[in-house]
Amino acid sequence: MIREIVKIDEDLCDGCGLCIPNCHEGALQIIDGKARLISELMCDGLGACLGHCPQGAIEIEKREAEEYDEVTVIKQMIPKGQNLLIAHLKHLKDHGETGFLQEAVRYLKANEDELPVDVSAIISEVHNSKPEGQKESGCASGGCPGSAPVSFERPAFVMAPQAAAAPAGQSELQQWPVQMHLINPAAGYFMGADLLVAADCAAFAHGSFHDTFIKGKKLVIACPKLDQGKEIYVEKLVRLIDESKVNTITVVIMEVPCCGGLSQLVQIAIDRASRKVPVKEIVVGIRGDVLAEDWV
C-alpha cells in the first residue's frame, strides 16, 4: 500500500527540536543530536511538523509501505544505534503497544550474539523506565501528551449474580485519543476492533452513551459541520478498514441534517477501501432518544 510518511534529511537537521512538540503522535525525538522518526507506526503522514523546521530538513514522501512489521522496523533501526532502539521500545511501552514491544524484544534476544548493540542493557533500560504519564508534563520530550496514543483496559468487576453490572458511571473508553485528527489508524489497539464513529454532540445528548454505544468498541469522534480537513478523515477511515482491518463500524449521529455528513464520510471510505465491513447507523434525537438503528 502507498502512503505518506515523514522523511528527515539528517544532513540538514541541526537538532534544534522545534519539530518535536508539533508531532501530534509523538513519533519524533532528538536522538544523538538529530531529529529521528522513532516509530513509523505512530507517523500518520499529516506533516504537522514540517512548518516548524527552520532548516527545511523534513518532508513528506509517498512510498510503498507494507502492513506494519515490528521486526522490519527494528532491523532498520539497528544500524542507527542503541539509543534509537531504546527510544523506540520506550515509545511502544509508553503507548501500550505491548504486542509490538514483545515482538521486538523476542527478535533482539534471538539474535543477540550477532547484533552490534547491548541487548541486555537495552531491555533493562526500557524495563526500568517510567511510563510517559509519570514524566514531566509538557511537549518538549516528544509530542503533546494530550494526543499520545494510549490503550487501557478497564478492571473486571466480580460480583454476585444478582449484581453483575459495573458501577454506575463506569467509563467504557478503551483508548486515547479519540478525535479523528489526532488518532493514528495504525495504532495496535485498532487492529481487528469494532469501531464506533460518533458525532461530537451524541455523547452529550444520550444519557447512557458509554454503556449503550462505546462498550466493547474503539471510539473516534468528529463533527461533519465544523471540522476542517475532512478528506483526512476519509483517508484515516480507509486505513482503519484496510490496514487495521476493523471488524465492524457503528456510526452514531444526531438527527440534525448536517450530522448526516459523518455517515457520508464513512460511506466514501467504504467505497474506496479494498475490504468491505458491515456498517450500522444509529440516529440520536436532540432529546437523547434513539430514533433509528439500521445496518446500511
C-alpha positions as CSV (number, residue, x, y, z in Angstrom):
1,M,0.0,0.0,0.0
2,I,1.2,3.5,-0.9
3,R,1.0,6.0,2.0
4,E,2.6,9.3,3.1
5,I,5.2,9.3,5.8
6,V,7.8,11.8,7.3
7,K,11.3,11.8,5.8
8,I,14.1,13.6,7.6
9,D,17.3,14.7,5.9
10,E,19.9,14.1,8.6
11,D,22.5,16.2,6.8
12,L,20.3,19.3,7.1
13,C,18.9,18.6,10.6
14,D,20.8,20.6,13.3
15,G,18.8,19.0,16.2
16,C,17.1,22.2,17.2
17,G,14.0,20.2,18.3
18,L,11.3,22.7,17.1
19,C,9.6,19.9,15.2
20,I,9.1,17.7,18.3
21,P,6.1,19.3,20.1
22,N,4.3,19.7,16.7
23,C,4.2,15.9,16.0
24,H,0.8,15.0,17.3
25,E,1.6,11.3,17.6
26,G,4.9,11.7,19.4
27,A,6.8,9.9,16.6
28,L,9.8,12.3,16.6
29,Q,12.5,12.6,19.2
30,I,16.0,14.1,19.3
31,I,18.5,11.2,19.4
32,D,22.2,11.7,19.1
33,G,21.7,15.4,18.1
34,K,19.3,14.6,15.2
35,A,15.5,14.5,14.8
36,R,14.6,10.9,14.4
37,L,11.4,9.2,13.4
38,I,11.3,6.7,16.3
39,S,8.3,4.7,15.1
40,E,6.7,4.6,11.7
41,L,3.7,3.1,13.5
42,M,3.0,6.5,15.0
43,C,3.6,8.6,11.9
44,D,0.3,9.5,10.2
45,G,2.0,11.5,7.4
46,L,0.0,14.6,8.0
47,G,3.1,16.7,8.2
48,A,2.2,18.9,11.3
49,C,6.0,19.1,12.0
50,L,7.0,20.4,8.5
51,G,6.5,24.1,9.0
52,H,8.4,24.2,12.3
53,C,11.8,23.1,10.8
54,P,14.0,26.2,10.2
55,Q,16.4,24.0,8.1
56,G,13.9,22.5,5.8
57,A,15.1,19.1,6.8
58,I,11.6,17.5,7.0
59,E,9.4,16.5,4.1
60,I,6.6,14.1,3.4
61,E,7.3,11.3,1.0
62,K,4.8,9.0,-0.6
63,R,6.1,5.5,-0.8
64,E,5.1,1.9,-0.8
65,A,4.6,0.7,2.8
66,E,3.7,-2.8,3.7
67,E,1.5,-3.6,6.6
68,Y,3.3,-2.6,9.8
69,D,6.0,-5.2,10.7
70,E,7.8,-4.6,14.0
71,V,10.8,-6.8,13.2
72,T,11.3,-4.9,9.9
73,V,11.3,-1.6,11.8
74,I,13.8,-3.0,14.4
75,K,16.1,-4.2,11.6
76,Q,16.1,-0.7,10.1
77,M,16.9,0.9,13.4
78,I,19.8,-1.3,14.5
79,P,22.4,0.4,12.2
80,K,21.4,3.8,13.6
81,G,22.5,2.8,17.1
82,Q,21.4,1.7,20.5
83,N,19.9,5.0,21.7
84,L,17.4,4.9,18.8
85,L,16.4,1.4,19.7
86,I,15.9,2.3,23.3
87,A,13.7,5.3,22.4
88,H,11.6,3.2,20.1
89,L,11.0,0.5,22.6
90,K,10.2,3.0,25.3
91,H,7.7,4.6,22.9
92,L,6.0,1.3,22.4
93,K,5.9,0.8,26.2
94,D,4.5,4.3,26.9
95,H,1.7,3.9,24.3
96,G,0.6,0.5,25.4
97,E,1.8,-1.4,22.3
98,T,2.7,-4.4,24.3
99,G,2.3,-6.9,21.4
100,F,4.8,-5.0,19.2
101,L,7.1,-4.5,22.2
102,Q,7.2,-8.2,23.0
103,E,7.8,-9.0,19.3
104,A,10.8,-6.6,19.2
105,V,12.3,-8.0,22.4
106,R,11.9,-11.6,21.1
107,Y,13.8,-10.6,17.9
108,L,16.6,-8.8,19.8
109,K,17.1,-11.8,22.2
110,A,17.0,-14.4,19.5
111,N,19.7,-12.5,17.5
112,E,21.7,-11.1,20.5
113,D,25.0,-12.7,19.5
114,E,25.0,-11.2,16.0
115,L,23.8,-7.7,16.8
116,P,26.2,-4.7,17.3
117,V,24.2,-3.5,20.4
118,D,24.0,-4.5,24.0
119,V,20.6,-6.2,24.0
120,S,20.6,-6.8,27.8
121,A,21.3,-3.1,28.5
122,I,18.5,-2.1,26.1
123,I,16.0,-4.3,27.7
124,S,17.0,-3.3,31.2
125,E,16.7,0.4,30.5
126,V,13.3,0.0,28.8
127,H,12.0,-2.2,31.6
128,N,13.1,0.3,34.3
129,S,11.8,3.4,32.5
130,K,8.8,5.2,33.9
131,P,5.6,5.4,31.9
132,E,5.2,8.6,29.9
133,G,2.4,9.8,32.2
134,Q,4.8,9.9,35.2
135,K,7.3,12.1,33.4
136,E,7.3,15.9,33.5
137,S,4.3,17.5,31.8
138,G,4.7,19.4,28.6
139,C,5.6,18.5,25.0
140,A,9.3,19.0,24.8
141,S,10.2,15.4,25.2
142,G,8.3,14.0,22.3
143,G,4.9,15.1,21.2
144,C,1.9,16.6,23.1
145,P,0.8,14.3,25.9
146,G,-2.8,15.1,25.1
147,S,-2.6,13.3,21.8
148,A,-0.2,10.5,22.6
149,P,-1.9,7.1,21.8
150,V,-2.7,5.1,24.9
151,S,-4.5,1.8,25.3
152,F,-6.0,1.0,28.6
153,E,-8.1,-1.9,30.0
154,R,-10.9,-1.4,32.4
155,P,-10.9,-3.6,35.5
156,A,-13.2,-6.6,35.5
157,F,-15.9,-6.5,38.2
158,V,-16.5,-9.7,40.0
159,M,-19.9,-9.6,41.7
160,A,-22.7,-11.8,42.8
161,P,-25.0,-13.0,40.0
162,Q,-27.8,-10.6,41.2
163,A,-25.4,-7.6,40.9
164,A,-23.3,-8.3,37.8
165,A,-23.4,-4.8,36.4
166,A,-20.5,-2.4,36.5
167,P,-20.7,0.6,38.9
168,A,-22.9,3.4,37.7
169,G,-20.9,5.9,35.7
170,Q,-18.1,3.5,34.8
171,S,-16.3,4.7,31.7
172,E,-16.1,2.2,28.8
173,L,-13.5,4.1,26.9
174,Q,-10.6,1.8,25.8
175,Q,-8.1,4.1,24.2
176,W,-6.9,7.7,23.8
177,P,-7.0,10.0,21.8
178,V,-10.5,9.8,20.2
179,Q,-10.7,12.9,17.9
180,M,-10.3,11.9,14.3
181,H,-7.5,14.4,13.6
182,L,-5.4,13.0,16.5
183,I,-5.9,9.3,16.1
184,N,-3.3,7.1,14.4
185,P,-5.1,4.4,12.3
186,A,-2.0,2.1,12.7
187,A,-2.2,2.0,16.5
188,G,-2.3,-1.6,17.6
189,Y,-5.5,-1.2,19.6
190,F,-7.5,-0.6,16.4
191,M,-6.4,-4.0,14.9
192,G,-9.5,-6.2,14.4
193,A,-11.6,-3.9,16.6
194,D,-15.2,-3.0,16.4
195,L,-15.1,0.7,15.6
196,L,-17.5,3.4,16.8
197,V,-17.6,6.6,14.8
198,A,-19.6,9.2,16.7
199,A,-20.7,12.8,16.2
200,D,-19.3,15.1,18.8
201,C,-22.7,16.0,20.2
202,A,-24.0,12.5,20.6
203,A,-22.4,11.7,23.9
204,F,-23.9,14.9,25.4
205,A,-27.4,14.1,24.1
206,H,-27.6,10.4,25.0
207,G,-27.6,9.8,28.8
208,S,-26.0,6.3,28.7
209,F,-23.6,6.8,25.8
210,H,-20.9,4.7,27.3
211,D,-22.9,1.6,28.2
212,T,-25.1,1.8,25.1
213,F,-22.5,2.7,22.4
214,I,-18.9,2.7,23.5
215,K,-18.8,-0.6,25.4
216,G,-16.6,-3.2,23.6
217,K,-15.6,-0.7,20.8
218,K,-12.8,1.6,19.9
219,L,-14.0,5.2,19.6
220,V,-13.3,8.1,17.2
221,I,-15.3,11.3,17.1
222,A,-15.8,14.1,14.6
223,C,-18.1,17.0,13.7
224,P,-19.0,16.9,10.0
225,K,-20.1,20.5,10.0
226,L,-17.4,22.3,11.9
227,D,-14.2,20.2,11.4
228,Q,-11.7,21.1,8.7
229,G,-9.8,18.7,6.6
230,K,-12.5,16.0,6.3
231,E,-10.6,14.4,3.4
232,I,-8.1,13.4,6.0
233,Y,-10.9,11.7,7.9
234,V,-11.7,9.6,4.8
235,E,-8.1,8.6,4.4
236,K,-7.8,7.5,8.1
237,L,-11.1,5.5,7.8
238,V,-9.7,3.8,4.7
239,R,-6.6,2.9,6.6
240,L,-8.6,1.6,9.6
241,I,-10.5,-0.6,7.2
242,D,-7.7,-1.9,5.0
243,E,-4.6,-1.8,7.4
244,S,-6.1,-2.3,10.9
245,K,-8.8,-4.5,9.5
246,V,-11.6,-3.2,11.8
247,N,-14.3,-5.8,12.2
248,T,-17.4,-3.6,12.1
249,I,-18.2,0.2,12.0
250,T,-21.1,1.7,14.0
251,V,-21.9,5.4,13.2
252,V,-23.8,7.4,15.8
253,I,-25.1,10.7,14.5
254,M,-27.6,13.3,15.7
255,E,-31.0,13.9,14.0
256,V,-29.9,17.3,12.7
257,P,-29.4,17.4,8.9
258,C,-25.7,18.4,9.0
259,C,-24.8,15.4,11.1
260,G,-25.6,13.1,8.1
261,G,-22.2,14.2,6.7
262,L,-20.5,11.8,9.1
263,S,-22.3,8.8,7.6
264,Q,-21.4,10.1,4.2
265,L,-17.7,10.2,5.1
266,V,-17.8,6.6,6.3
267,Q,-19.6,5.5,3.1
268,I,-17.0,7.2,1.0
269,A,-14.3,5.4,2.9
270,I,-16.1,2.1,2.5
271,D,-16.3,2.7,-1.3
272,R,-12.5,3.5,-1.5
273,A,-11.3,0.7,0.7
274,S,-10.3,-2.7,-0.6
275,R,-12.1,-4.5,2.2
276,K,-15.8,-4.4,3.0
277,V,-17.0,-4.2,6.5
278,P,-20.6,-4.1,7.9
279,V,-21.8,-0.6,8.9
280,K,-24.6,0.2,11.3
281,E,-26.1,3.8,11.5
282,I,-27.7,5.0,14.7
283,V,-29.6,8.3,14.8
284,V,-30.0,10.0,18.2
285,G,-32.6,12.7,18.7
286,I,-31.8,16.1,20.3
287,R,-33.6,14.9,23.4
288,G,-31.4,11.8,23.7
289,D,-33.7,9.1,22.4
290,V,-32.6,6.7,19.7
291,L,-34.7,7.4,16.6
292,A,-33.3,4.9,14.2
293,E,-30.9,1.9,14.1
294,D,-30.1,0.2,10.8
295,W,-27.4,-1.7,9.0
296,V,-26.6,0.2,5.9
